[in-house]
Amino acid sequence: MTVSEVVLIRHGQTEWSVSGQHTGRTDIALTELGRRQADALSQMLSDEPFDAVLSSPLARAWETMERAGLGREAIAVDDLMEWDYGVFEGRRTDDIQKEIPDWSIWSHPVPNGESLAEVAARADRVIEKLLAIEGRVAVFAHGHMLRILGVRWVEMPPDTARHFRLDTATICTLSWARENRVIRQWNESCHLRSLDPLL
């Protein structure tokens, strides 16, 4: 027996997710809307119990997990932390491209941080851990990390994750079609308009 289903949950909104700043290891908190998003996730996740809950230890992911009602079962997994953006931490892509035309986190070196290959290797280690768990697993983490985890689940190159949008406080489901690992759903929101009519 192996894992039957993996539910990926990105953390709620932060100030830097609104501004577009790269948020790697900076332990930034959820905004008020982010906390309400995390509360709303509890309804989306309440249909079926989880046999295991894994979370990045960073505050924005851990608080989202706790507010979603799964704190009692959670295990902190360092490999689920967001990409270490090194010198690009806290900076916006548009600003970086003024200095480095055509810069992309997906294709350029990350001084004092992690390469895409290193992040993908962490995602692969998480997948190995998931495959050893029997049943249904919830995974709370971050935008780039979860995108890479999703494409590595279906054995695609890590840079293809650039084509998978992932908003804050969204849910994705990884599962199986016979012996093949598949993405069953992607980027399902927690009804943001009902939480903030200005969105």
C-alpha positions in Angstrom: 0.0 0.0 0.0 1.1 3.6 -0.6 -0.3 7.1 -0.4 -3.8 7.2 -2.1 -4.1 11.0 -2.4 -2.0 14.1 -1.7 -3.7 17.4 -1.1 -1.4 20.4 -1.6 -2.4 23.6 0.2 -0.6 26.9 -0.4 -0.6 29.3 2.6 -2.8 32.3 2.8 -2.0 35.8 1.7 1.0 37.7 3.0 2.0 41.3 2.4 4.8 40.1 0.1 2.5 37.8 -1.9 0.4 41.0 -2.6 3.4 43.1 -3.6 5.0 40.3 -5.7 8.2 40.2 -3.6 10.1 36.9 -3.6 9.4 35.4 -0.2 11.7 32.5 0.5 13.1 32.0 4.0 11.8 35.4 5.4 9.3 34.3 8.1 6.6 36.7 7.1 3.1 36.5 8.7 -0.3 36.2 7.1 -2.3 39.3 6.5 -5.8 39.6 8.0 -7.2 38.4 4.6 -4.7 35.6 4.7 -5.9 34.5 8.1 -9.5 34.5 6.9 -8.5 32.5 3.8 -6.9 29.9 6.1 -10.0 29.7 8.2 -12.1 29.2 5.0 -9.8 26.3 4.0 -11.1 24.3 7.0 -14.4 23.9 5.2 -12.8 22.8 2.0 -10.7 20.2 3.8 -13.3 18.8 6.1 -14.9 16.3 3.8 -12.5 13.5 4.4 -10.0 12.9 7.2 -6.2 12.9 6.6 -3.9 10.0 7.6 -1.0 12.4 7.8 -0.3 16.2 7.7 3.0 17.6 6.6 3.9 21.3 6.7 6.7 23.7 6.1 7.8 25.1 9.4 7.7 28.6 8.2 5.0 30.7 10.0 2.8 31.5 7.0 2.4 27.8 6.1 2.2 26.6 9.7 -0.4 29.1 10.7 -2.5 28.3 7.6 -2.4 24.6 8.6 -3.4 25.4 12.2 -6.2 27.7 11.2 -7.4 25.0 8.7 -7.9 22.8 11.7 -5.1 20.2 11.2 -2.6 21.3 13.8 -2.9 18.3 16.0 -1.6 15.8 13.4 1.0 18.0 11.7 4.7 17.2 11.2 7.2 19.9 10.3 9.2 19.0 7.2 12.2 21.3 6.4 12.2 20.1 2.8 8.9 21.8 2.3 10.3 25.3 2.9 10.1 27.7 0.1 12.9 28.2 -2.5 15.9 30.0 -0.9 16.1 33.1 -3.2 19.4 34.2 -1.9 20.3 37.8 -3.1 16.8 38.0 -4.7 14.9 37.6 -1.4 12.4 40.4 -0.9 12.8 41.7 -4.5 10.2 41.8 -7.3 10.9 40.2 -10.7 10.2 43.5 -12.5 12.8 45.3 -10.4 15.4 42.6 -10.9 14.8 42.7 -14.7 15.8 46.4 -14.8 19.3 45.2 -13.8 19.3 41.7 -15.5 17.1 41.8 -18.6 15.0 38.6 -19.2 15.8 37.4 -15.6 13.7 34.6 -14.4 13.9 32.5 -11.2 13.4 29.5 -13.5 16.4 30.0 -15.7 19.0 32.2 -13.9 21.5 31.5 -11.1 20.5 32.4 -7.6 23.6 33.7 -5.8 23.7 32.7 -2.1 20.5 30.7 -2.6 19.3 27.5 -4.2 19.4 26.3 -7.8 16.2 24.9 -9.4 17.9 21.5 -9.3 18.4 21.8 -5.5 14.7 22.7 -4.9 13.6 19.9 -7.2 15.8 17.5 -5.2 14.0 18.5 -2.0 10.6 18.0 -3.8 11.8 14.5 -4.8 12.6 13.7 -1.2 9.2 14.9 -0.1 7.6 12.6 -2.7 9.6 9.7 -1.4 8.3 10.4 2.1 4.7 10.7 0.7 4.9 7.4 -1.1 5.8 5.7 2.2 2.6 6.9 3.9 -0.5 4.9 3.5 -3.7 6.8 2.9 -4.5 10.5 2.4 -2.0 13.2 3.1 -2.3 17.0 3.4 0.8 19.1 2.6 1.0 22.8 3.5 3.7 24.8 1.8 4.6 27.6 -0.6 4.0 28.7 -4.2 7.2 27.7 -6.0 7.8 24.7 -3.8 4.3 23.2 -4.4 4.4 23.9 -8.1 7.7 22.0 -8.4 6.4 19.3 -6.1 3.3 18.9 -8.4 5.3 18.5 -11.6 7.8 16.2 -10.0 4.9 14.0 -8.8 4.1 13.4 -12.5 7.8 13.1 -13.3 8.0 16.3 -15.4 11.2 18.5 -15.5 11.1 21.0 -12.6 11.2 24.0 -14.9 7.8 23.1 -16.3 6.4 24.3 -13.0 6.5 27.8 -14.4 3.4 27.0 -16.4 1.3 26.1 -13.3 -0.3 29.1 -11.6 -0.8 28.7 -7.9 -2.6 31.4 -5.9 -2.6 31.8 -2.2 -4.9 29.6 -0.1 -5.6 27.2 -2.9 -5.8 23.4 -3.0 -4.4 21.0 -5.5 -4.9 17.2 -5.5 -2.3 14.6 -6.6 -3.5 11.0 -7.1 -3.3 8.0 -9.3 -4.8 6.7 -12.6 -4.0 3.0 -12.2 -0.3 2.8 -11.7 0.4 6.4 -13.1 0.8 9.4 -10.8 -1.5 12.2 -11.9 -2.6 15.7 -11.1 -6.4 15.5 -10.5 -7.1 19.1 -9.7 -5.1 22.3 -9.6 -5.4 25.8 -8.0 -8.9 25.4 -6.5 -9.6 28.6 -4.5 -11.4 29.1 -1.2 -14.0 31.5 -2.7 -11.9 34.7 -2.2 -14.7 37.0 -3.3 -16.9 36.0 -0.4 -14.0 36.8 1.9 -13.1 40.2 0.4 -15.6 41.9 -2.0 -12.9 44.2 -3.3 -10.9 41.3 -4.9 
